[in-house]
Amino acid sequence: MKKCLILLVMTVLFACNSQAGYVLKGVFKGAGNGNAILTMHTEGGLVICDTVKMKGGKFVFEGEVPCVGFALVTVAPEGKEAVQMRVALENSKIEMRGDWRNVGINEEEELVIKGMTVTGSKNNDVNEEINKQWYVVEAMPEFKKYAELAKMVFDAPETLEDTTFYWVYRKEFDAYMARVKEEQLKIMAANPSVETAAYNLNFMMNEMSLEQLEQVFGLFDEKVRESELVKEVRDCIELRQRIEPGRPAPEFTLARRDGSLLSLSDFRGKVVVLDFWASWCKPCRASFPWVREFYKEYKDKGVEIVGVSIDKNRASWEKALDEEQLPWPQVIDEWVKDTYRVGGLFYVRAVPMFVIVDKEGKIVVRAHMESKEELSAVVEEALKK
């Protein structure tokens, strides 16, 4: 049995756990003989940590993980298709049990063992309970209409192109999403010592206000809040705290079309409107006419606009510049480590996004704005200071 010795030294997406070790058993009726492979999620990707023989549908992984984390168990019977199963692995006695006659395709078009059970991992239990709410809520009587509309969209996605249908569906969808989030937050609050409960904030934190995110995250035990499994949540909170109104705007330097460099500090003493946009973003380009009117009115009043494109394709950006002929400075963001370097600094998750910076270089507001009047009101206040 090949042990994954690098578990003790590699940086992994885990939350620290002080228990003795794990024993992960698999019991799969009808699977026969073959192999079972334990793979762990790491920051660098997936790493195979252990491979064992399966006899009569049974296998055992034994070892110790420094932290709780998500693992993939691949069961590969001889002469049969392999199935991958995700489990929250912690240092405890865990058992996976199922029947190979129940192998089939689920709604996500994944090969699974229907009816499989996992026992012995509190982290897995809580994670499954949180994820189950998508189906629990959809089955509630008050969401019958949503379920019907969702099936229509699943069967024929083009129905969303009908504007009337879209807004009917969107109203039901938003209500459904709000209820799912409500039920998931209840489970999180009831499990303050479980790492996977906090981990699930990853999938809702971008839609939460900073105040709400801080409040929910604060409910968890200190051990959980400091765990590596929730590093992204922790980083998100710290980033958003740094760009709250009144905090210094992150300094940056980006290239213009001609290669010359532009820095935010070049405009110190002026109110700066950072307009994050992209050539493929229709709402962004639809805003340009009223932004152009705004610029004409305020450019001689101590205000500057800087367009920051998040286009990955430089040619598309340049083509859009030729078509739009925007009179204010334009730069293009840089894609670094799977994120936009400057967009990441300002927590830009969707465009168009406007960030207003005052004369002293402090953030006034970050917002999606839809009119000249809305932008003017914020800038007028900033000019008074």
Secondary structure, DSSP 8 states (H G I E B T S, - for coil): -B--GGGGTS-BS-EE--SS-EEEEEEEET--SEEEEEEEEETTEEEEEEEEEEBTTEEEEEE--SEEEEEEEEEEETTS--EEEEEEE-SSEEEEEEEGGGEEE-TTS-EEETT-EEES-HHHHHHHHHHHHHHHHHTSGGGHHHHHHHHHHHH-GGGGGSHHHHHHHHHHHHHHHHHHHHHHHHHHHT-TT-HHHHHGGGGTGGGS-HHHHHHHHTTS-HHHHTSGGGHHHHHHHHHHHHTSTTSB----EEE-TTS-EEEGGGGTTSEEEEEEE-TT-HHHHHHHHHHHHHHHHHTTTTEEEEEEE--S-HHHHHHHHHHH--SS-EEE--EETTEEHHHHHTT--SSSEEEEE-TTSBEEEEE---SHHHHHHHHHHHHH-
